Amino acid sequence: MKTIIEPFRIKMTEPLKVTTREERVAKLIEAHHNVFLLDAEDCALDLLTDSGTGAMSAQQWAAMMIGDESYAGSRSWKRFEAAVRDITGIDHIFPTHQGRAAEGILAECVLKPGDVVPNNSHFDTTRANVEYRGAVALNLPCAEAFDTAAEAPFKGNMDLEGLKRCIAEHGVEKIPFAMITVTNNAGGGQPVSMANVRGVKEILKRHGIPLIIDACRFAENAYFIREREPEFEGRDLLEIAQEMFSYADGATMSCKKDGLANIGGFLVCRDGEWAEHFRNLLILREGFPTYGGLAGRDLEAIAVGLKEALDYDYQVYRHATVEYMASRLLEIGVPMVQPAGGHAIFLDAKKMVPHVPLLQYPGVGIVNALYVEGGIRAVELGTVAFGYIDETGQEHPAPLELVRMAFPRRVYTQSHFDYMIEAIVAVWRQRDRIGGHRITYQAKQLRHFTCHMEPIG
Ligand SMILES: *Cc1c(COP(=O)(O)O)cnc(C)c1O
């Protein structure tokens, strides 16, 4: 059989509101042409993010019902701890309410002003937590990462020569830890090879620098390793994940991704002194060490979800949804980042609507057209999100104009994807008619979340 089916059936449904084009045009005007300001129920297919938007399994819901809400030492904590330890092999385990809380505790305990943290690519909250401590968040992606059209198997890898240069330049005492993000979120979840993780560890070990894995999509990364790195062909995803964590001295995790949960995270480490600091700050910021900002039922859902994410059939299906959409769009010639990563597709707006000037936000034109065409909510990752305004007030475009469509886990079925493809194709066919936008209101920071816009002409 060649059709890869969703490896689940649906027991509970959630309605999708079907709206007309006229209604969507009106909603978009009300939202000042910024899809962040739309009500979620007006978005039939919401591809804003894959974070916390997944569907839980019957096993997860069942586990929630037996959540133990005791303040200290609950049964649910024991199950959570056992699952995290089985996967990571790491001793000290701290639950947090999200990934960024784990990052915040790590940064506050370990970093000081002037330190440098190398990473293949920092996620935005990771960067913000590092910089908040006055340290430098240094991105060291491999060379292939810069070519959006290059077909390389592990475009999420870290640049090993760059890491050596960074250590030589800044010195060991300025680098309290290095990070590697799996999969690399920048670029839609490009994977990191085991060879690269080993290479990074070898360099760091020589200098006694700890390695922290940003593990948000560790299971998707394990799947790519199994499929693309010959040594791991046919291997169990749990074993692959275990080997990956065996090179780590610690990890931060958002369980809203490969925890298959709607909330939660954790921080783990091997070093007893670090653990002492983390525990004290955890109590101050998150909660008692056996629940850390989560309800017992959340700990249960995560304990089950972490293992479900390592199910091979689930990952085959997950990857098939991304590939299905990517291959159809490529056939038609829609410009996108290649190869597609693990959790999203990025349309290349600069190539789709080359007639729209960069300071008239080509990505916004595409995002808004997708909404009007099909009630699909995508997100602009271009000049509105990443452009900058210099001291003279002059605005500068971002290097890339991308439109991200992130895939929630286990939420949409194949007909939803067929519908999305139809909407993208319709937008592609009428691309000549897509125009620019201007910003009429913006905040000083992170303007893309709240700005108001209007179409030009
Ligand atoms: C989502 C994410 C985070 C932050 O996690 P939150 O749960 O959103 O706080 C950190 N790193 C990466 C790579 C992520 O994708």
The ligand as an SDF file (V2000), in Angstrom:
LIG
                    3D

 15 15  0  0  0  0  0  0  0  0999 V2000
    9.0470   26.7100   21.2130 C   0  0  0  0  0  0  0  0  0  0  0  0
   10.5110   26.7200   21.3450 C   0  0  0  0  0  0  0  0  0  0  0  0
   11.1320   27.2030   22.4990 C   0  0  0  0  0  0  0  0  0  0  0  0
   10.3680   27.8690   23.6270 C   0  0  0  0  0  0  0  0  0  0  0  0
    9.3870   27.0650   24.1660 O   0  0  0  0  0  0  0  0  0  0  0  0
    8.0080   27.6800   24.7910 P   0  0  0  0  0  0  0  0  0  0  0  0
    7.3250   26.4850   25.3290 O   0  0  0  0  0  0  0  0  0  0  0  0
    7.2860   28.3170   23.6450 O   0  0  0  0  0  0  0  0  0  0  0  0
    8.3900   28.6520   25.8280 O   0  0  0  0  0  0  0  0  0  0  0  0
   12.5060   27.1110   22.5810 C   0  0  0  0  0  0  0  0  0  0  0  0
   13.2410   26.5990   21.5840 N   0  0  0  0  0  0  0  0  0  0  0  0
   12.6830   26.1230   20.4340 C   0  0  0  0  0  0  0  0  0  0  0  0
   13.5420   25.5420   19.3690 C   0  0  0  0  0  0  0  0  0  0  0  0
   11.2980   26.1810   20.2810 C   0  0  0  0  0  0  0  0  0  0  0  0
   10.7550   25.7300   19.1520 O   0  0  0  0  0  0  0  0  0  0  0  0
  1  2  1  0
  2  3  1  0
  2 14  2  0
  3  4  1  0
  3 10  2  0
  4  5  1  0
  5  6  1  0
  6  7  2  0
  6  8  1  0
  6  9  1  0
 10 11  1  0
 11 12  2  0
 12 13  1  0
 12 14  1  0
 14 15  1  0
M  END
$$$$
